[in-house]
Amino acid sequence: MGLLGVIYPGKQYGGAGLGVHRVRAGDEELARVDGSVGLIVAAHIRCAPTTFSSSVAEAQKKKYLVPLASGKAIGAWSLTEPEAGSDAGGTRTTAVRDGGHWVLNGAKTFTTNGHYANYCVAMAVTDKTKGSHGISAFILEKE
């Protein structure tokens, strides 16, 4: 039915490119039938607009958005932490550069779709001096 790509950008990435109001309507209908299915699809859908903003390289968009929009890959969302719950401003997981790589340190309590996902968007603090504006989203691959 194309539900997994409903909010993902249109033609170039294989999504429907629909707005948030239509996505909400779809969420409601899925949740009416099965709340857990609604949550699974909602978490998958939310990976795209949050992570793949205009600042993300085109190669990354093609690598991740195309399989996510088609449903060939499943996305997970990892925000919830033991001390902060789902309050993004309370994120304690950190990310620091180590050469050409980022090293993430911390704990997540709950990762929606974590068990099944190919890709996970995890939130981590990259600049403590900026408060909640110093939190970045990281794309983690299952492998």
N, C-alpha and C positions, 0 to 999 in steps of 0.2 A: 504493500500500500504506500510505500515511500515515507512512512512516518519517521523513520530514523534520520532522514535528511531534510525534514520539514523546514527548519530554520537556517540550515547551512546555505551558504551563498549559491546562487543559481548555476547557470550554464557552465562556467569554467570549473566548478567543483562537483557538479552532479546533484546539488541540493535543490529544494523547491524555492528557497529564498523568501519564505513567507514571514510576515511580521509577527511580533510577540503576541498580539491579540488572537491570531489564528492558532498559534502554538498553544496558548492557554485553553482555547476551546477544545483542542485535541487532547490535552492533558486531562481535562474534566471528563471527557467521554471515556477515555481509557480507564480512569480511576473509578468511574461508575460501574464498570464491569469487573475490574480487578485492580485494587489499589496498588498491589505490588508491581504489576505490569506497568501501571502508570508511572510509578516511581523509577523503574528501570529505564523506561524510554525518556522520561524527563531528565534524568542524570546524564544519559548519553547525549541528548540534544544540547544540554547546557555546556558541554565541552567546547563547542564551536565558537559562539559569540564571545565567550569569556576569554578564551585563549588565543584565538586567531584574529586578532585585531589588525589594523593596518600596519602595525610595527613589526609583524612577523614576516620573515622572508618568504618570497613566493615559492621557493622550493619546498619549504616546510608545509605551506598550505596545501600544495599538491600532494605531498607525501602522506599527510594525515587526513585532510578533509575529504578527499575523494573516497577512500575506503570507509570512512565514518559515515559519510552521507549516503552511501549505497547500502550500508548495513553489513558489508564484508568485514568490518572491524567494529568492535564495541568500545565505547569510551567510558571511563570512570572518572569520578570527581572525588578528590580527597582534600577536605578542609577540616573536618571535625577533629578536635584534639582533646586530650584528657582535662586540661586546665581551662580551656577556652570554649569548649562546646563547639557550636557552629558560628561563633562570633569571629569573623575574619580579622577584626581589629585586635583580637587577643592571640593571634597566631604566634606560636613560640618556635616552631620548626624553623631552622635557619638554613641558608644556602650561602656558601662562600666559594669563591674561585680558587681553584688549585691548578695552576697552569691553564690549559685550555678547557678544563672541565669544571663543572659545578659539583660540590659535595653537599648533599642535603643531610641534615642531622635533626632528629626529632622523632615524635611519635604521633600517629594519627589513630584515632579511636575507631573511626568508621570510614570506609571508602565505598561509596555507592557504586555497584557493579564491579568492585575490585576483583572478585574471584574469576569473573568471566572476561574482563576487559583486555583488549590488545594494547590500548594506550590509556594512560592515566594523567589527568591534570592535577598536580599537587601544588598547594600553596605553601610558600616559605618566605621568611623575612630575609631580604637582601640588603636592606639599609635601615638599621634601627633608628637612626636620627630622623627619618621621615615619618615615623609612626606608621599608621595604616597605609600611607602612600608608599611605604618602603617594602611592600609585600609583592612578590612576583609569582607568576604561574609557570610551572615547569611541566613539560611533556615528558612523561616516563614511558618507555616501551616495556612490554611484559618481559621480553628477553633480558 
